[in-house]
Amino acid sequence: MTIIITAFERSPDGGKGLARDTRVRWALEEVGQPYEVRLVSFRAMKEPAHLALHPFGQIPTYEEGDLALFETGSIVFHIAERHAGLLPDNADARARAITWMFAALNTVEPPILELATARILEGDKPWSKERLPLVEDRVRHRLKQLSARLGSADWLDGGFSAGDLMMVSVLLRLKSSGILDGYPSLADYVARGEARPAYKRAFDAQLAVNTGKPPTG
Ligand code: GTB
């Protein structure tokens, strides 16, 4: 059955891989599933045809036959459940990998998104200068905890899993801020994720959409 995902017709980041279709593409590349992409404009996202797939009018979505999913956590989990390569076979290790997926989305991503909001959408507010350091501190606090847990390991719990895919995807949003530089083991962790051939294919594919140049790999 053909898998179809949606992505921005033009991503606001110009193709730096920060829009969330990248993590879905990455998961599909890791498990070797081909997929098609339907590009949607900001206007089309709010129209009934797309709202039937995504109640909040966002990308990405995932269609496979009669199944339609939204939310990257659910989509990546679905891909990892259905195909080998992203979740360990051992039941306990599998549960821990899933836990890291939730940790990435529920515990690490919120302060990172708050920082993006504070910088991009609230940067011109009179209170922004006072608030920004507080938001940055909350991000640093999480990074310190995550870094302590990762230690000198390559991945969060044994081999690479959907938990790492999600955590690296979430941390990538910080790359341009310089904050990750204060946590060298996390910067290396993110670099390990980016070095995976599946990530590179996903990144190149979304970049090609945004630059009009075909992927090189
Ligand atoms: N919780 C949902 C999920 O994980 O799937 C969130 C989905 C989401 O935020 N989608 C965004 C969207 O459709 C695109 S990815 N926004 C349009 C809208 O809400 O109208 C978020 C995103 C967008 C742009 C950048 N960027 O340019 O750097 C980074 C991340």
Residues whose N, C-alpha, C, O or C-beta is under 5 A from the ligand:
A	BS01	GTB	S11 P12 D13 L18 A19 R20 G57 Q58 I59 P60 E71 T72 G73
